[in-house]
Amino acid sequence: MRKLLWWLIAGSTGGPNRAKIIMTLHERPSNAHQLSEKLELNYKTVRHHLKVLGENNIITSTGKKYGELYFLADRMEAEYETFKDIWAELSPK
């Protein structure tokens, strides 16, 4: 899981946005519209990152299309401390 998180967060230019989505979903499940407003990101950008995170089993969802609610997957919840360690290493001191 650690390697996957490094790749998702540090391995591309979209990593910081994915990290923000992970942190936001850790606080509270949200739909794509809520995430785009809270994070001040374009809706399509959020949808792209949700797709990447979902394909890598970092998040899960319930519902259909509009209003689909996203949650951290159980596996990600269990490894949240690992994610925080990686994010702390990447964040400016």
C-alpha distances in whole Angstrom, upper triangle without the diagonal:
4,5,5,6,9,10,10,12,14,14,17,20,18,15,18,19,15,15,18,17,14,17,19,18,17,21,22,21,23,25,24,28,27,24,26,29,27,25,28,26,28,27,27,24,22,23,21,18,18,18,15,13,14,14,10,10,10,13,16,20,23,27,28,28,30,29,25,23,20,17,14,12,12,9,9,12,10,8,10,12,9,9,13,13,11,14,17,16,17,20,23,25
4,5,5,6,9,10,10,11,12,16,18,18,14,16,18,15,14,17,17,14,16,20,19,17,21,23,23,24,26,26,29,28,24,26,29,27,25,28,26,28,28,27,24,23,24,22,19,19,20,16,14,17,16,13,13,12,15,19,22,26,29,30,30,32,30,27,25,22,19,16,15,15,12,10,13,12,8,10,10,7,8,11,10,8,11,14,13,14,17,20,21
4,5,5,6,9,10,10,10,13,17,16,14,16,18,15,15,18,19,16,18,21,21,20,23,25,25,26,27,26,29,29,25,27,30,28,25,28,26,28,28,27,24,23,23,21,18,19,19,15,14,16,15,12,14,13,17,20,23,27,30,31,30,32,31,28,27,23,21,18,17,17,14,13,16,15,12,14,14,10,10,14,13,10,13,15,14,14,18,21,23
4,5,5,6,9,10,9,12,15,14,12,15,16,13,13,16,16,14,16,19,18,18,21,23,22,23,24,23,26,26,23,24,27,26,23,26,24,25,25,23,21,19,20,18,15,15,15,12,10,13,12,8,10,10,13,16,20,23,26,27,27,28,28,25,23,20,18,15,14,15,12,11,14,14,11,13,14,11,10,14,14,11,13,16,15,15,18,21,24
4,5,5,6,8,9,11,14,13,9,12,13,10,9,13,13,11,13,16,15,15,18,20,20,21,22,21,24,24,20,22,24,23,20,23,21,23,23,22,19,18,19,17,14,14,15,12,10,13,13,10,11,9,12,16,19,23,26,27,26,28,27,24,22,18,17,13,13,15,12,9,13,13,10,10,11,8,7,10,10,8,10,13,12,12,15,18,20
4,6,5,5,6,10,12,12,9,11,14,11,11,14,15,13,15,18,18,18,21,23,23,24,25,23,26,26,22,23,26,24,21,24,22,24,24,23,20,19,21,18,15,17,17,14,13,16,16,12,14,13,16,19,23,26,29,30,29,30,29,27,25,21,20,17,17,18,15,13,16,16,13,13,13,10,8,11,10,7,9,12,10,10,13,16,18
4,6,6,4,7,11,11,8,12,13,11,11,15,15,14,17,19,19,19,23,24,23,24,24,23,26,26,22,23,26,24,21,24,21,23,23,21,18,18,19,16,13,15,15,12,11,14,13,11,14,12,16,19,22,26,28,29,27,29,29,26,25,21,20,17,18,19,16,14,18,18,15,15,16,13,11,14,14,11,12,15,14,12,15,18,21
4,6,6,7,10,8,6,9,10,7,8,12,12,11,14,16,16,16,20,21,20,20,20,19,22,22,18,19,22,21,18,20,18,19,19,18,15,14,15,13,10,12,12,9,8,12,11,9,11,10,13,16,19,22,25,25,24,25,25,22,21,18,17,15,15,17,15,13,16,17,14,14,16,13,10,13,14,11,11,15,14,12,15,18,21
4,6,7,8,7,4,6,8,7,6,10,11,10,12,15,15,16,18,20,20,20,21,19,22,21,18,18,21,19,16,19,17,19,19,19,15,15,16,14,11,13,14,11,10,14,14,12,14,12,14,18,20,24,26,27,26,26,26,23,22,18,18,15,16,19,16,13,16,17,14,13,14,12,9,11,12,8,8,11,11,9,11,14,17
4,6,8,9,6,8,11,10,9,13,14,14,15,18,19,19,22,24,24,24,24,22,25,25,21,21,24,22,19,21,19,21,22,21,17,17,19,17,14,16,17,14,14,17,17,15,17,15,18,21,24,28,30,31,29,30,29,27,26,22,22,19,20,22,19,17,19,20,17,16,16,13,11,13,12,9,9,11,10,7,10,13,16
4,7,8,7,10,12,11,12,15,16,16,18,20,21,21,24,26,25,25,25,23,26,26,22,22,25,24,21,22,20,21,22,21,17,18,19,16,14,16,16,13,14,17,16,14,17,16,18,22,24,28,30,30,29,30,30,27,26,23,23,20,21,23,20,18,21,22,18,18,19,16,14,16,16,12,12,15,13,11,14,17,20
4,5,5,9,10,10,11,14,15,16,18,20,20,22,24,25,25,24,24,21,23,24,20,20,23,22,19,20,17,18,19,18,14,15,17,13,12,15,15,12,13,17,16,15,18,16,18,22,24,27,29,29,27,28,28,26,25,22,22,21,22,24,22,19,22,24,21,20,21,18,16,18,18,14,14,17,15,12,15,17,20
4,5,7,9,10,11,13,14,16,17,19,20,22,24,25,24,23,23,20,22,22,19,18,21,20,16,17,14,15,17,16,12,14,16,13,11,15,16,13,14,18,18,17,20,18,20,23,24,28,29,29,26,27,27,26,25,22,23,21,23,26,24,21,24,25,22,21,22,20,17,18,19,15,14,17,16,13,14,16,19
4,6,6,6,9,10,11,13,15,16,17,19,21,21,21,19,19,16,18,19,15,14,17,17,14,14,12,13,14,13,9,10,12,10,8,11,12,10,11,15,15,15,17,15,16,19,21,24,26,25,23,23,23,22,21,19,19,18,20,23,21,18,21,23,20,19,21,19,16,17,18,15,13,17,17,13,14,17,20
4,5,5,6,9,10,10,12,14,15,16,19,20,20,19,19,17,19,19,16,16,18,17,14,16,14,15,16,16,12,12,14,12,9,12,13,11,11,14,15,13,16,13,15,18,20,24,26,26,24,25,24,22,21,18,18,16,18,21,19,16,18,20,17,16,17,15,12,13,15,11,10,13,13,10,12,14,18
4,5,5,6,9,10,11,12,14,15,17,18,19,18,19,17,18,18,14,14,16,15,11,13,12,14,16,16,12,12,15,13,10,13,15,13,13,16,18,16,18,15,16,19,21,24,26,27,25,25,24,23,21,18,18,17,19,21,20,17,18,21,18,16,17,16,12,13,14,11,9,12,12,9,9,12,15
4,5,5,6,9,10,11,12,14,16,17,16,15,15,13,15,14,11,10,13,12,8,10,8,11,12,12,9,8,11,10,8,10,13,11,11,14,16,15,17,14,14,17,18,22,23,23,21,21,20,19,18,15,16,15,18,21,20,16,18,21,19,16,18,17,14,14,17,14,12,15,16,13,13,15,19
4,5,5,6,9,10,11,12,14,15,15,14,15,13,15,15,11,12,15,14,11,13,11,13,13,13,10,8,11,10,6,8,10,9,8,11,13,12,13,10,11,14,16,19,21,22,20,20,20,18,16,13,13,12,14,17,16,13,15,18,15,14,16,15,11,13,15,13,11,14,16,13,14,17,20
4,5,5,6,9,10,11,13,14,15,15,16,15,17,16,12,14,16,14,11,14,13,16,16,17,13,12,14,13,10,11,14,12,10,13,15,14,14,11,12,15,17,21,23,24,23,23,22,20,18,14,14,12,14,17,16,12,14,16,13,11,13,12,8,9,12,10,8,11,13,11,11,14,17
4,5,5,6,9,10,11,12,13,13,14,13,15,13,9,11,12,10,7,11,10,14,14,15,12,10,13,14,10,11,15,14,12,15,17,16,17,13,13,16,17,20,22,23,22,21,20,19,16,14,13,12,16,18,18,14,15,18,16,13,15,15,11,11,14,13,10,13,15,13,12,15,17
4,5,5,6,8,10,10,10,10,11,10,12,11,7,9,12,10,8,11,10,13,12,14,11,8,11,11,8,8,12,11,9,12,15,14,14,11,10,13,13,17,18,19,18,18,16,15,13,10,10,10,13,16,16,12,13,17,15,13,16,16,12,13,16,15,12,16,18,16,15,19,21
4,5,5,6,9,10,10,11,13,13,15,14,10,13,15,13,11,15,14,16,16,17,14,11,13,14,10,9,13,12,9,11,14,13,12,8,8,11,13,16,19,20,20,20,18,16,14,10,9,7,10,13,13,9,10,13,12,9,12,12,9,10,13,13,11,14,16,15,15,19,21
4,6,5,7,9,10,11,14,14,16,14,11,14,15,12,11,14,15,18,17,19,16,14,16,17,13,13,16,16,13,15,18,16,15,12,11,14,16,19,21,23,22,22,20,18,15,12,11,9,13,14,15,11,11,14,12,9,11,12,9,9,13,12,10,12,15,14,14,17,19
4,5,5,6,8,8,11,11,13,10,8,11,12,9,9,12,13,16,15,17,15,12,14,16,13,12,16,16,13,15,18,18,17,13,12,14,14,17,19,21,20,19,16,16,13,10,10,10,13,15,16,13,12,16,15,12,15,16,13,13,16,16,14,16,19,18,17,20,21
4,5,5,5,7,9,11,13,11,9,12,13,11,11,15,15,17,16,18,16,12,14,16,13,11,14,15,12,13,16,15,14,11,9,10,11,13,16,18,18,17,15,13,10,7,6,6,10,12,14,11,10,14,14,11,14,16,13,14,17,17,15,18,21,20,19,22,24
4,6,7,10,13,15,17,14,12,16,17,14,14,18,18,20,19,21,19,16,17,19,15,14,17,17,13,15,18,17,15,11,10,12,13,16,19,21,21,21,18,16,13,10,8,6,10,11,12,9,8,11,11,8,11,13,11,11,15,16,14,16,19,19,18,22,23
4,7,9,13,15,16,13,12,15,15,12,13,17,18,21,20,22,20,17,19,21,18,16,20,20,17,18,21,20,18,15,13,15,15,17,19,22,22,21,18,17,13,12,10,10,13,14,16,13,11,14,15,12,14,16,14,13,17,18,16,18,21,21,19,22,23
4,6,10,13,14,11,10,14,14,12,13,17,17,20,18,21,20,16,17,20,17,15,18,19,16,17,20,20,18,15,12,13,13,14,16,19,19,18,15,14,10,9,8,9,13,14,16,14,12,16,17,14,17,19,17,17,20,21,19,21,24,23,22,25,27
4,7,10,12,10,9,13,14,12,14,17,17,19,16,18,18,14,15,17,15,13,16,17,14,14,18,18,16,13,10,10,9,10,12,15,15,15,11,10,6,5,5,8,11,13,15,13,12,16,17,15,18,20,18,18,22,22,20,23,26,25,24,27,29
4,7,8,6,6,10,11,10,12,14,14,15,13,15,15,11,12,15,14,11,14,16,14,14,18,18,17,14,11,11,9,10,11,13,13,12,9,8,5,5,7,10,13,16,18,16,15,19,20,18,21,22,19,20,24,23,21,24,26,25,24,27,29
4,6,5,6,9,10,11,12,14,13,13,10,13,13,10,10,13,13,10,13,15,14,13,17,18,17,15,12,11,9,10,10,11,10,8,6,6,5,6,9,12,15,18,20,18,18,22,22,20,24,25,21,22,26,25,23,26,28,27,26,29,31
4,5,5,6,9,10,10,12,10,10,7,9,10,6,6,10,10,8,11,13,13,13,16,17,17,15,12,13,11,12,12,12,10,8,8,7,8,8,11,14,16,20,21,19,19,23,23,21,24,25,21,22,26,24,22,25,27,25,25,27,30
4,5,5,6,9,10,10,10,9,6,10,11,8,9,13,13,12,14,17,16,16,20,21,21,19,16,16,14,15,14,14,11,9,8,10,10,11,14,17,20,23,24,22,22,26,26,24,27,27,24,25,28,27,24,27,29,27,26,29,31
4,6,5,6,8,10,10,11,9,13,13,10,11,15,14,13,16,18,17,17,21,22,21,19,16,16,14,15,15,15,14,11,9,11,10,10,13,15,19,21,23,21,20,24,24,22,25,26,22,23,26,25,23,25,28,26,24,27,29
4,5,5,6,8,8,9,8,11,10,7,9,12,11,10,13,15,14,15,18,19,18,16,13,15,14,15,16,16,15,13,11,12,10,10,12,13,17,20,21,18,18,22,22,19,22,23,19,19,23,22,19,22,24,22,21,24,26
4,6,5,5,5,6,5,9,8,6,9,11,11,11,14,16,15,17,19,20,21,18,16,17,16,18,18,18,15,13,13,13,13,13,15,17,20,23,24,21,22,25,24,22,25,25,21,22,25,23,21,23,25,23,22,24,27
4,6,5,7,8,8,12,12,10,12,15,15,15,18,19,19,20,23,24,24,21,19,20,19,20,20,20,17,15,14,15,15,15,17,19,22,25,26,23,23,27,26,24,26,27,23,23,26,25,22,24,27,24,23,25,27
4,6,8,11,11,14,13,11,14,16,15,15,18,19,18,20,23,23,23,20,18,19,18,20,20,21,19,17,15,16,15,14,15,17,21,23,24,21,21,24,24,21,23,24,21,20,23,23,19,21,24,22,20,22,24
4,5,9,10,13,11,9,13,14,12,13,17,17,16,18,21,21,21,18,17,19,19,21,22,22,20,18,17,17,16,15,16,17,20,23,24,20,20,24,23,20,22,22,19,18,21,20,17,19,21,19,17,19,22
4,7,9,12,10,10,13,15,14,15,18,19,19,21,23,24,24,21,20,22,21,23,23,23,21,19,18,19,18,17,19,20,23,26,27,24,24,28,26,23,25,26,22,22,25,23,20,22,24,21,19,21,23
4,6,8,7,7,10,11,11,12,15,16,16,18,20,21,22,20,18,20,20,22,22,22,19,17,17,18,17,16,18,19,22,26,26,23,24,27,26,23,25,25,21,22,24,22,19,22,24,21,19,21,24
4,6,5,6,9,10,11,12,14,16,17,18,20,22,23,21,19,21,20,22,21,20,17,16,16,17,18,17,20,21,23,27,27,24,26,29,28,25,28,28,24,25,27,25,22,25,27,23,23,24,28
4,5,5,6,9,10,10,12,14,15,16,18,20,21,19,17,18,17,18,18,17,13,12,13,13,14,14,17,19,22,25,26,23,24,28,27,25,28,28,24,25,28,26,23,26,28,25,24,27,30
4,5,5,6,9,10,10,13,14,15,16,19,20,19,17,18,17,19,19,17,13,13,15,14,16,15,18,20,22,25,26,23,25,28,27,26,29,28,24,26,28,26,24,27,28,25,25,27,31
4,5,5,6,9,10,11,12,14,16,17,19,17,16,18,17,20,20,19,16,16,16,16,17,15,18,18,20,24,24,21,23,26,25,23,26,25,21,23,25,22,20,24,25,21,21,24,27
4,5,5,6,9,10,10,12,14,15,16,15,13,15,14,17,17,16,14,13,14,13,13,12,14,15,17,21,21,18,20,23,22,20,23,23,19,21,23,21,19,22,24,21,21,23,27
4,6,5,6,9,10,10,12,14,15,14,12,13,12,15,15,14,11,11,12,11,12,11,14,15,17,21,21,19,21,24,23,22,25,24,21,23,25,23,22,25,26,24,24,27,30
4,5,5,6,9,10,11,13,14,14,13,14,14,17,18,16,14,15,16,14,15,13,16,16,17,21,21,19,21,24,23,22,25,23,20,22,25,22,20,24,25,22,23,25,29
4,5,5,6,8,10,11,12,11,10,13,13,17,18,18,15,16,16,14,14,12,13,13,15,18,18,15,18,21,19,18,21,20,16,18,21,18,17,20,21,19,19,22,26
4,5,5,6,8,10,10,9,8,9,10,13,14,14,13,14,13,11,11,8,10,11,12,16,16,14,16,19,18,17,20,20,17,19,22,19,18,22,23,21,22,25,28
4,6,5,6,9,10,10,9,10,11,14,15,14,12,14,15,12,13,11,13,13,13,17,17,15,18,21,20,19,23,22,19,21,24,21,20,24,25,23,24,27,30
4,5,5,6,9,9,9,11,13,16,18,18,16,18,18,16,16,13,14,13,13,17,16,14,17,19,18,18,21,19,16,19,21,18,18,22,22,20,22,25,28
4,6,5,6,5,6,9,11,15,17,17,16,18,18,15,14,10,11,9,10,13,12,10,13,16,14,14,17,16,13,16,18,16,16,20,20,19,20,24,26
4,5,5,6,5,6,8,12,14,15,14,16,16,13,12,9,10,9,9,12,12,11,14,16,16,16,19,18,16,19,21,19,19,23,24,22,24,27,30
4,6,8,8,9,12,15,17,17,16,19,19,16,16,13,14,13,11,15,13,13,16,18,17,18,21,19,17,21,23,20,21,24,25,23,25,29,31
4,6,8,10,13,16,19,20,19,22,21,18,17,14,13,11,10,13,11,10,14,15,14,15,18,16,14,18,19,17,18,21,22,21,23,26,29
4,6,7,11,14,17,18,18,21,20,16,15,12,11,9,7,9,8,8,11,13,12,13,17,15,14,17,19,18,19,22,23,22,24,28,30
4,7,11,14,17,19,19,20,19,16,14,10,9,6,5,8,7,6,9,11,10,10,14,13,11,14,16,15,15,19,20,19,21,24,26
4,7,11,14,15,16,17,15,12,10,7,6,4,5,8,9,7,9,12,12,12,16,16,13,16,19,18,17,21,22,21,22,26,28
4,7,11,12,13,15,14,10,8,6,5,6,5,9,10,10,11,14,15,15,19,19,17,19,22,21,21,24,26,25,26,30,32
4,7,9,10,12,10,6,5,4,6,8,9,12,14,13,14,17,18,18,22,22,20,22,25,24,24,27,29,28,28,32,34
4,7,9,11,9,6,5,7,8,11,11,14,17,16,17,20,21,21,25,25,23,25,28,28,27,30,32,31,31,35,37
4,7,8,7,5,6,9,11,15,15,18,20,20,20,23,25,24,28,29,26,28,32,31,30,33,35,34,34,37,39
4,6,7,5,8,11,14,17,17,20,23,22,23,26,27,26,30,31,28,30,33,32,31,34,36,34,35,38,40
4,6,5,9,11,15,18,19,22,24,23,24,27,28,27,31,31,28,30,33,31,30,33,35,33,33,36,39
4,6,9,12,15,19,20,23,25,24,25,28,29,27,31,31,28,30,33,32,30,33,35,33,33,36,38
4,6,9,13,16,18,21,23,22,22,26,27,25,29,29,27,28,31,30,29,32,34,32,32,35,37
4,7,10,13,15,18,20,19,19,23,24,23,26,27,24,26,29,28,27,30,32,30,30,33,36
4,7,10,12,15,18,16,16,20,21,19,23,24,22,23,26,26,24,27,30,28,28,31,33
4,7,9,12,14,13,13,17,17,16,20,20,18,19,23,22,21,24,26,25,25,28,30
4,6,9,11,10,9,13,14,13,17,18,15,17,20,20,19,22,24,24,24,27,29
4,6,8,6,6,10,10,9,13,14,12,14,17,17,16,19,21,21,21,25,27
4,5,5,6,9,10,10,14,14,13,16,18,18,18,21,23,23,24,27,29
4,5,5,6,9,10,13,14,14,16,18,19,19,22,24,24,25,29,30
4,5,5,6,9,12,11,12,14,16,16,17,20,21,22,23,27,28
4,5,5,6,9,9,8,11,13,13,14,17,18,19,20,24,25
4,5,5,8,10,10,11,14,15,15,17,19,20,21,24,25
4,6,8,9,10,12,13,15,16,18,19,21,22,25,26
4,5,5,7,9,10,11,13,14,16,17,19,22,23
4,5,5,6,9,10,10,12,14,15,16,20,20
4,5,5,6,9,10,10,12,14,15,18,19
4,5,5,6,9,10,11,13,14,18,18
4,5,5,6,9,10,11,12,16,17
4,5,5,6,9,10,10,14,14
4,5,5,6,9,10,13,13
4,5,5,6,9,12,13
4,5,5,6,10,11
4,5,5,8,9
4,6,8,9
4,7,9
4,6
4
